[in-house]
Amino acid sequence: MLRSTLAALLALAALGAPASAGVTPAPNLQEQKCINALNAGWLGVLKAQNKDTGACLKDVAAGKASLDECLGMDRKGKVAKADG
């Protein structure tokens, strides 16, 4: 969901980009709300990934797992859930 929204936003930004190398105007209220929603969504994904990585490192330190077994694996599915 976030990936498709981000792709759409990037496509719209590319179409509306000024041809000159001048200053880009500030986003309007609707655009800023969209930007804020995207940022909030990605923040949730990053927080879930951070927790998963922390749990992995604790397991590695305790000898319960190796980095190859758990790092970036989303062992409890919380990163995927946060991504929607």
Summary of the structure (lengths in Angstrom):
residues: 84
radius of gyration: 18.4
end to end distance: 6.0
largest distance: 57.0
contacts: 171
relative contact order: 0.14
helix: 69%
strand: 0%
